[in-house]
Amino acid sequence: MKIADLYIRVSTDEQADKGYSQRDQEERLRKHCASSSITVDKIIYEDHSAKTFERPQWQKYLFGFRRHNAGKEVRLLLFTKWDRFSRNTSEAYQMISKLNRLNISPQAIEQPLDLRVPENKLLLAIYLSTPEVENDRRALNVTYGMRRAIKEGRMMGTAPYGYINKCTEDGRKYVAIKEPEASNIIWAFKEVAKGHLPSAVVREQMNKREGRELTRNSFLDAMRNIVYSGNIILKAYNDEEEKIIRGKHEPLISEELFMKVQNVLRRKSNKDIFMPGGRIINEDRYPLRGLLLCPACGKNLTASSAKGRSKHYYYYHCSTACGFRHNSEIVNGLFEIELSKFEFIPAFEKLLTTILVKNFSTVTDGLDEERKLMTERVIKIEQKNAKARDLYLEDKLDEDDFREVKKKNKVELDELIFKLNSLKETKKENNIEHKLEEALKAVTNISERYKKANSIDKRAIIGLIYPEKLTFNGDVFQTTKINSFVETIFLIKKEIGNKKNRQRSKKTSNVGHVTSTGFKPVTF
């Protein structure tokens, strides 16, 4: 009497509606065995796709034969149709050969074939390739459907952090904002854009807020996800190039803020660097560590303590042979005095606002020419890309070279677009007086703010005022660059002070005249 193992496979719930349920398959297979006097030995139930044979129950079935040296007796492996066995033609032929070596004969009861007859191999090819073609066609239709949806501005797949997938009453899917995660990611974008804190610190602080936490990789992916600016990426496919599509979902941040964050993440020297001194989380007694240069050799000053007879002494010092060092408490005190020179009495606020607004208008008047030059450069880069694409399509440019050209141009193009957007934002600025008022309030008592701040905030304040490191010679601080907004306040304050000290008879018409270097408002 013949012995048979029954293989019963389903892959989706929908197959039950087409007569492929496990119960239905088992019933038909048992009925066939009973009518053909075949003894049923094993029954294998599978719920995996037939695209490959990496299926748990199938592997277990084959392993049982190898382990017990089975294969001496001839047995049948029965299933209802060949698409229950496999939907991959090449892998199916290999598996049939492997089963034959184990003296196992696979057979579909509803599509019976005697494979000893050569002509039947043609029918086997049809039975195996037909479901594979159906799979490929279905996958292609899904791909086309998803690309069409993206072109229409719809976000596909699982909604990212801050959004949630929803359905309307008529079953139409859409993406909605989810709180408090949406507020969390907006806050995180703004913090990273400032460049004050390492992205890891921003993530830790965000995770302390109400809402779901993000892992390190998930957080970095979110910071680079363009959907938060209201756009969607349509990836390159066949002859179609990658495109940015305006999405139908509500953006959480502006495109300008998104580009600022990309700039921060893209900096070569930015390995979570947020200050001129690098990623150094200082003790409170060493807020200037990593920000000072040695006046003797120009190297970075570090900081450490030395034990005396009765107490510890703390120093900023050079680690080279020059031996420069200075008491940290004295240096910190002198720096607080240094900051006080940027302070001004509140009575000057209105005058300063008037002068700075006028200065701002003077500076922005020259932006049109700069914007025109940048626009021309953008057009040239786009023409370069188009020329490279034509050469590639004509087989005159290697694929690797084409990709390298696109990659190189994309970096420059992104930076130019970011700068253009910034210039547009500056030009249409209409609440400059309000922003100046907020900035001036922050500078009014900058020294006191600095004294009360923690070590991270102190370094943020220093970084905003001094973009480059300071040189301390034991008495005074020197630097090659200072924030233009703070410098303007210093010059105006100095001019006002000089004006007060002049005699009444000496009058001048250039009161409040400042250099047209522009400014960057200070935010804390």
ROMAR-391088 format. One line per 4 residues: number of its first residue (from 1); their letters; for each residue y, x, z of C-alpha. Coordinates in Angstrom, 1 decimal, m for minus. Last residue first. Layout:
// ROMAR-391088
NUM = a = Y,X,Z | ... .
This chain:
// ROMAR-391088
524 = ftvp = 81.3,18.3,24.7 | 83.2,18.0,21.5 | 85.8,20.4,20.1 | 87.5,19.2,16.9 .
520 = kfgt = 87.1,21.7,14.0 | 90.4,22.9,12.7 | 92.4,23.7,9.6 | 93.7,27.1,8.7 .
516 = stvh = 97.2,26.0,7.8 | 98.9,28.4,10.2 | 101.2,26.8,12.7 | 104.9,25.8,12.8 .
512 = gvns = 105.6,23.9,16.0 | 109.3,24.6,15.9 | 110.3,26.2,12.6 | 113.9,25.0,12.5 .
508 = tkks = 115.2,27.5,14.9 | 117.9,27.5,17.6 | 119.3,30.4,19.5 | 122.3,29.1,21.4 .
504 = rqrn = 120.2,27.4,24.0 | 118.8,30.7,25.1 | 115.1,31.3,24.5 | 112.5,31.1,27.4 .
500 = kkng = 111.6,27.5,26.7 | 111.0,28.2,23.0 | 108.7,31.1,23.8 | 106.6,28.7,25.9 .
496 = iekk = 106.5,26.1,23.1 | 105.5,28.8,20.6 | 102.7,30.0,23.0 | 101.4,26.5,23.4 .
492 = ilfi = 101.5,26.0,19.6 | 99.6,29.2,19.1 | 97.0,28.4,21.8 | 96.6,24.9,20.4 .
488 = tevf = 96.1,26.3,16.9 | 93.5,28.8,18.3 | 91.6,26.0,19.9 | 91.4,24.1,16.5 .
484 = snik = 90.6,27.4,14.6 | 87.7,28.2,16.8 | 87.9,32.0,17.5 | 86.9,35.0,15.5 .
480 = ttqf = 87.0,38.8,15.8 | 86.6,38.7,19.6 | 88.2,40.5,22.6 | 87.8,40.0,26.4 .
476 = vdgn = 90.0,41.9,28.9 | 89.6,44.2,31.9 | 86.2,45.9,31.9 | 86.0,46.4,28.1 .
472 = ftlk = 84.4,43.0,27.3 | 83.6,42.4,23.7 | 82.9,38.8,22.8 | 80.2,37.4,20.4 .
468 = epyi = 81.1,35.2,17.5 | 81.7,31.4,17.1 | 84.0,31.6,20.3 | 85.4,28.2,21.3 .
464 = lgii = 82.5,26.0,20.4 | 79.9,28.7,21.5 | 81.6,29.1,24.9 | 81.5,25.4,25.6 .
460 = arkd = 77.8,25.2,24.6 | 77.1,28.2,26.7 | 78.6,26.5,29.7 | 76.7,23.3,28.9 .
456 = isna = 73.4,25.2,29.1 | 74.4,27.0,32.3 | 75.5,23.8,34.1 | 79.2,22.7,33.9 .
452 = kkyr = 81.6,22.5,36.9 | 83.3,25.8,36.2 | 83.5,25.1,32.4 | 85.1,21.8,32.9 .
448 = esin = 87.7,23.4,35.2 | 88.5,26.0,32.6 | 88.8,23.4,29.8 | 91.3,21.3,31.7 .
444 = tvak = 93.4,19.9,28.8 | 90.8,21.0,26.2 | 88.6,17.8,26.4 | 91.7,15.6,26.5 .
440 = laee = 92.9,17.3,23.4 | 89.7,16.5,21.6 | 89.8,12.8,22.5 | 93.4,12.6,21.3 .
436 = lkhe = 92.7,14.5,18.2 | 89.9,12.0,17.4 | 92.3,9.1,17.9 | 94.9,10.7,15.7 .
432 = inne = 92.4,11.4,13.0 | 91.4,7.8,12.7 | 91.8,7.4,8.9 | 89.5,10.1,7.5 .
428 = kkte = 89.0,9.4,3.8 | 89.6,13.0,2.8 | 87.5,14.4,5.6 | 84.5,12.2,4.7 .
424 = klsn = 84.8,13.2,1.1 | 85.0,16.8,2.1 | 81.8,16.5,4.2 | 80.0,14.7,1.4 .
420 = lkfi = 80.9,17.5,m1.0 | 79.7,20.1,1.6 | 76.4,18.4,1.9 | 76.1,18.0,m1.9 .
416 = ledl = 76.8,21.7,m2.3 | 74.2,22.7,0.4 | 71.5,20.4,m1.2 | 72.2,21.9,m4.7 .
412 = evkn = 71.9,25.5,m3.4 | 68.5,24.8,m1.8 | 67.4,22.7,m4.8 | 68.3,25.4,m7.3 .
408 = kkkv = 65.9,27.9,m5.7 | 63.0,25.4,m5.5 | 63.6,24.2,m9.1 | 63.6,27.7,m10.5 .
404 = erfd = 60.5,28.6,m8.5 | 58.7,25.5,m9.7 | 59.5,26.4,m13.3 | 58.4,30.0,m12.8 .
400 = dedl = 55.0,28.8,m11.4 | 54.6,26.4,m14.3 | 55.3,29.1,m16.9 | 58.1,28.6,m19.3 .
396 = kdel = 58.0,28.3,m23.1 | 55.3,25.6,m23.0 | 57.7,23.1,m24.6 | 57.5,20.9,m21.5 .
392 = yldr = 58.4,24.0,m19.4 | 61.3,24.9,m21.6 | 62.7,21.3,m21.4 | 62.3,21.3,m17.6 .
388 = akan = 64.1,24.7,m17.3 | 67.0,23.2,m19.4 | 67.2,20.1,m17.2 | 67.2,22.2,m14.0 .
384 = kqei = 69.9,24.4,m15.3 | 72.0,21.4,m16.3 | 71.6,20.1,m12.8 | 72.8,23.4,m11.5 .
380 = kivr = 75.8,23.3,m13.8 | 76.7,19.8,m12.8 | 76.6,20.7,m9.1 | 78.9,23.7,m9.8 .
376 = etml = 81.4,21.5,m11.5 | 81.4,19.2,m8.5 | 82.0,22.1,m6.2 | 85.0,23.3,m8.2 .
372 = kree = 86.5,19.7,m8.2 | 86.0,19.4,m4.4 | 87.8,22.7,m3.8 | 90.7,21.5,m6.0 .
368 = dlgd = 90.9,18.2,m4.2 | 90.7,19.9,m0.8 | 94.2,21.4,m0.9 | 95.9,18.3,0.4 .
364 = tvts = 93.5,18.3,3.4 | 95.2,21.4,4.9 | 98.7,20.0,4.8 | 97.5,16.6,6.2 .
360 = fnkv = 95.7,18.4,9.1 | 98.9,20.4,9.9 | 100.9,17.2,10.1 | 98.2,15.7,12.4 .
356 = litt = 98.2,18.9,14.5 | 102.0,18.8,15.0 | 102.1,15.1,16.0 | 99.1,15.5,18.3 .
352 = llke = 100.6,18.6,20.0 | 103.8,16.7,20.7 | 101.9,13.8,22.2 | 99.7,16.1,24.4 .
348 = fapi = 102.5,18.3,25.7 | 103.0,16.1,28.8 | 99.3,16.6,29.6 | 100.0,20.2,30.6 .
344 = fefk = 98.2,22.8,28.5 | 94.9,24.7,28.7 | 93.9,27.3,26.2 | 95.1,30.2,28.4 .
340 = slei = 92.8,28.8,31.1 | 89.7,30.0,29.2 | 90.6,33.7,29.9 | 91.0,32.9,33.7 .
336 = eflg = 87.4,31.5,33.6 | 86.3,34.7,31.8 | 87.9,36.9,34.5 | 85.9,35.0,37.1 .
332 = nvie = 82.7,35.4,35.3 | 83.4,39.2,34.8 | 84.1,39.6,38.5 | 81.0,37.7,39.6 .
328 = snhr = 78.9,39.7,37.0 | 79.9,43.1,38.4 | 80.3,45.5,35.5 | 78.0,47.9,33.6 .
324 = fgca = 78.3,50.5,30.9 | 75.5,53.2,31.0 | 76.0,54.7,27.6 | 72.3,55.5,27.5 .
320 = tsch = 71.3,52.0,26.3 | 70.5,48.9,28.3 | 74.1,47.8,28.7 | 75.1,46.0,31.8 .
316 = yyyy = 76.2,42.7,33.2 | 75.7,43.0,37.0 | 74.5,41.3,40.1 | 74.4,43.0,43.6 .
312 = hksr = 71.7,42.0,46.1 | 72.2,42.3,49.8 | 72.1,44.4,52.9 | 71.3,48.0,51.8 .
308 = gkas = 71.7,47.2,48.1 | 69.3,45.6,45.7 | 70.2,45.6,42.1 | 70.4,42.5,39.9 .
304 = satl = 70.2,41.9,36.2 | 72.2,41.1,33.1 | 72.1,42.1,29.4 | 75.0,43.4,27.3 .
300 = nkgc = 74.3,43.4,23.6 | 75.0,46.7,21.7 | 78.5,47.8,20.5 | 78.1,51.3,21.9 .
296 = apcl = 81.1,51.8,24.3 | 82.6,48.3,24.4 | 79.2,46.7,25.1 | 79.0,43.3,23.5 .
292 = llgr = 78.9,40.0,25.5 | 77.2,36.7,24.5 | 73.6,37.6,25.4 | 74.3,37.0,29.1 .
288 = lpyr = 77.6,35.2,29.6 | 76.3,32.4,31.8 | 74.7,35.0,34.2 | 75.1,33.6,37.7 .
284 = deni = 73.7,30.2,36.7 | 70.5,31.7,35.4 | 70.4,31.8,31.7 | 68.4,29.9,29.0 .
280 = irgg = 68.7,32.4,26.1 | 68.0,31.2,22.6 | 70.5,33.2,20.8 | 73.7,34.9,21.9 .
276 = pmfi = 75.9,33.2,19.3 | 74.6,29.9,20.6 | 72.2,27.2,19.6 | 69.2,29.2,18.4 .
272 = dkns = 66.0,27.1,18.1 | 64.8,29.7,15.7 | 68.0,29.4,13.7 | 68.6,32.8,12.1 .
268 = krrl = 67.6,31.6,8.7 | 69.5,28.3,9.1 | 67.4,25.4,7.7 | 67.1,23.4,10.9 .
264 = vnqv = 70.9,23.3,11.4 | 71.5,22.5,7.8 | 68.9,19.8,7.8 | 70.7,18.3,10.8 .
260 = kmfl = 74.0,18.3,9.1 | 72.4,16.7,6.0 | 71.2,13.8,8.1 | 74.6,13.4,9.8 .
256 = eesi = 76.3,13.2,6.3 | 73.6,10.7,5.0 | 74.6,8.4,7.9 | 72.1,7.4,10.7 .
252 = lpeh = 69.8,4.5,11.5 | 69.6,3.1,8.0 | 68.6,m0.6,7.5 | 65.6,m1.0,5.2 .
248 = kgri = 66.1,m1.7,1.5 | 65.8,1.9,0.5 | 68.0,3.9,m1.9 | 65.6,6.1,m3.9 .
244 = ikee = 65.5,9.9,m3.9 | 63.5,11.2,m6.8 | 60.7,13.7,m7.5 | 60.1,14.2,m11.2 .
240 = edny = 58.0,11.9,m13.4 | 55.8,13.6,m15.9 | 52.6,13.2,m13.9 | 53.8,12.1,m10.4 .
236 = akli = 56.6,13.7,m8.4 | 57.2,12.0,m5.1 | 59.5,9.0,m4.6 | 61.4,9.9,m1.4 .
232 = ings = 63.1,7.0,0.4 | 66.7,6.6,1.5 | 68.4,4.8,4.4 | 69.5,7.9,6.3 .
228 = yvin = 66.5,7.4,8.7 | 64.2,7.4,5.6 | 65.0,11.0,4.9 | 62.5,12.3,7.4 .
224 = rmad = 63.3,15.9,8.4 | 64.3,15.2,12.0 | 61.2,12.9,12.2 | 58.9,15.6,11.0 .
220 = lfsn = 60.4,17.9,13.7 | 59.7,15.2,16.4 | 56.2,14.6,15.2 | 55.4,18.3,15.3 .
216 = rtle = 56.7,18.6,18.9 | 55.0,15.4,20.1 | 57.0,12.2,20.4 | 57.3,9.9,23.4 .
212 = rger = 57.5,6.1,23.2 | 60.5,4.4,24.9 | 62.9,4.8,27.7 | 64.5,8.3,27.9 .
208 = knmq = 62.7,11.3,29.2 | 61.2,11.9,25.8 | 64.7,12.3,24.4 | 65.4,15.1,26.9 .
204 = ervv = 62.2,16.9,26.0 | 62.9,16.5,22.3 | 66.5,17.9,22.6 | 65.1,20.8,24.5 .
200 = aspl = 62.5,21.5,21.8 | 65.3,21.2,19.1 | 67.1,24.1,20.9 | 70.6,23.0,22.2 .
196 = hgka = 74.1,23.5,20.9 | 73.6,22.9,17.2 | 75.7,19.8,17.2 | 73.5,18.3,14.6 .
192 = vekf = 70.5,18.5,17.0 | 72.3,16.3,19.5 | 73.4,13.7,16.9 | 69.9,13.4,15.4 .
188 = awii = 68.4,13.1,18.9 | 70.8,10.2,19.9 | 69.9,8.4,16.7 | 66.2,9.0,17.4 .
184 = nsae = 66.5,7.5,20.9 | 68.5,4.5,19.8 | 65.8,3.6,17.3 | 63.1,4.1,19.9 .
180 = peki = 64.7,1.6,22.3 | 64.4,m0.5,20.2 | 62.6,m1.1,16.9 | 64.5,m1.6,13.6 .
176 = avyk = 62.7,m3.6,11.0 | 60.4,m2.8,8.0 | 59.3,m5.6,5.7 | 56.1,m7.4,4.6 .
172 = rgde = 56.1,m10.8,2.8 | 53.7,m13.2,4.4 | 55.6,m16.4,3.8 | 56.7,m16.4,7.5 .
168 = tckn = 58.1,m12.9,7.1 | 56.0,m9.9,8.1 | 56.8,m6.9,10.3 | 56.3,m3.1,10.3 .
164 = iygy = 58.3,m1.4,13.0 | 61.1,1.2,13.0 | 62.4,3.8,15.5 | 59.4,6.2,15.0 .
160 = patg = 58.2,5.8,11.4 | 56.8,2.6,9.8 | 53.2,2.8,8.7 | 52.7,2.7,5.0 .
156 = mmrg = 55.3,2.0,2.3 | 59.1,1.7,2.6 | 60.5,m0.6,0.0 | 63.4,0.5,m2.2 .
152 = ekia = 62.4,m1.1,m5.5 | 61.3,2.3,m6.8 | 59.1,2.5,m3.6 | 57.4,m0.8,m4.5 .
148 = rrmg = 56.8,0.5,m8.1 | 55.3,3.7,m6.7 | 53.0,1.7,m4.4 | 51.8,m0.6,m7.2 .
144 = ytvn = 51.2,2.3,m9.5 | 49.2,4.1,m6.9 | 47.3,0.9,m6.0 | 46.5,0.3,m9.7 .
140 = larr = 45.3,3.9,m10.0 | 43.0,3.5,m7.0 | 41.6,0.2,m8.4 | 41.0,1.8,m11.8 .
136 = dnev = 39.3,4.8,m10.1 | 37.1,2.5,m8.0 | 36.2,0.3,m11.0 | 35.3,3.5,m13.0 .
132 = epts = 33.1,4.7,m10.2 | 31.5,1.2,m10.1 | 30.7,1.4,m13.8 | 29.6,5.1,m13.7 .
128 = lyia = 26.4,4.5,m11.7 | 25.0,1.5,m13.5 | 26.0,3.0,m16.9 | 24.4,6.4,m16.1 .
124 = lllk = 21.3,4.6,m14.9 | 21.1,2.7,m18.2 | 21.3,6.0,m20.1 | 18.6,7.4,m17.8 .
120 = nepv = 16.4,4.5,m18.8 | 16.0,6.0,m22.3 | 14.0,8.9,m20.8 | 11.3,6.7,m19.3 .
116 = rldl = 10.1,8.4,m16.1 | 13.3,6.9,m14.5 | 11.7,3.5,m14.4 | 14.7,1.3,m13.7 .
112 = pqei = 15.2,m1.8,m11.6 | 18.8,m3.3,m11.5 | 18.3,m6.1,m8.9 | 15.8,m4.2,m6.9 .
108 = aqps = 17.7,m1.0,m7.0 | 15.3,2.0,m6.7 | 15.3,5.5,m5.0 | 12.0,7.3,m5.2 .
104 = inlr = 11.3,9.6,m2.2 | 8.9,12.4,m2.8 | 11.2,14.8,m0.9 | 11.9,16.7,m4.1 .
100 = nlks = 12.7,13.3,m5.7 | 15.2,12.6,m3.0 | 17.1,15.9,m3.8 | 17.1,15.1,m7.5 .
96 = imqy = 18.5,11.6,m6.8 | 21.1,13.1,m4.5 | 22.3,15.4,m7.3 | 22.4,12.5,m9.8 .
92 = aest = 24.4,10.4,m7.3 | 26.9,13.2,m6.7 | 27.8,13.4,m10.3 | 28.1,9.6,m10.8 .
88 = nrsf = 30.1,8.8,m7.7 | 30.0,5.2,m6.6 | 26.6,5.5,m4.8 | 23.6,3.7,m3.3 .
84 = rdwk = 25.2,0.3,m2.9 | 26.7,0.7,m6.4 | 23.1,1.0,m7.6 | 22.2,m2.5,m6.6 .
80 = tfll = 20.1,m4.2,m3.9 | 18.7,m1.1,m2.1 | 15.2,0.3,m1.8 | 14.1,3.8,m0.9 .
76 = lrve = 10.5,4.0,m1.9 | 7.8,6.3,m0.5 | 5.4,9.0,m1.7 | 3.6,10.8,1.1 .
72 = kgan = 4.1,14.6,1.4 | 7.8,14.2,1.9 | 8.2,14.7,5.6 | 8.5,18.1,7.1 .
68 = hrrf = 9.5,16.5,10.4 | 13.0,17.9,10.6 | 13.7,17.7,6.8 | 12.7,14.0,6.7 .
64 = gfly = 14.8,13.1,9.8 | 17.8,15.0,8.5 | 17.8,12.8,5.4 | 18.1,9.6,7.5 .
60 = kqwq = 20.7,11.1,9.8 | 22.8,12.1,6.8 | 22.6,8.6,5.5 | 23.5,7.1,8.9 .
56 = pref = 26.6,9.2,9.2 | 27.9,9.1,5.6 | 29.0,12.2,3.8 | 27.2,11.0,0.7 .
52 = tkas = 30.5,10.6,m1.2 | 32.4,7.8,m2.9 | 30.0,5.2,m1.3 | 32.4,4.2,1.5 .
48 = hdey = 31.0,3.8,4.9 | 29.4,0.9,6.8 | 25.7,1.9,6.7 | 22.6,0.2,8.0 .
44 = iikd = 19.3,2.1,7.4 | 16.1,0.1,7.8 | 12.9,2.1,8.2 | 9.3,1.2,7.5 .
40 = vtis = 8.9,m1.9,5.3 | 5.5,m2.3,3.7 | 5.5,m3.3,0.1 | 3.2,m6.2,m1.1 .
36 = ssac = 5.5,m7.0,m4.1 | 6.5,m10.5,m3.0 | 7.0,m9.4,0.6 | 9.0,m6.3,m0.4 .
32 = hkrl = 11.3,m8.4,m2.6 | 11.9,m11.0,0.2 | 12.6,m8.1,2.6 | 15.3,m6.7,0.2 .
28 = reeq = 16.9,m10.1,m0.4 | 17.2,m10.9,3.3 | 18.4,m7.4,4.2 | 21.2,m7.6,1.6 .
24 = drqs = 22.3,m11.0,2.8 | 22.4,m9.9,6.5 | 24.3,m6.7,5.6 | 27.0,m8.7,3.7 .
20 = ygkd = 27.3,m8.0,0.0 | 27.5,m11.5,m1.3 | 31.1,m11.2,m2.7 | 32.7,m12.7,0.4 .
16 = aqed = 31.0,m10.2,2.6 | 32.5,m7.5,0.4 | 35.9,m8.3,1.8 | 35.0,m7.0,5.2 .
12 = tsvr = 34.8,m3.5,3.7 | 32.3,m0.7,3.1 | 28.9,m2.3,3.2 | 25.6,m0.6,2.9 .
8 = iyld = 21.9,m1.5,3.4 | 19.2,1.0,2.6 | 15.7,m0.2,3.1 | 12.8,2.3,3.5 .
4 = aikm = 9.7,1.5,1.6 | 5.9,2.1,2.0 | 3.5,1.2,m0.8 | 0.0,0.0,0.0 .
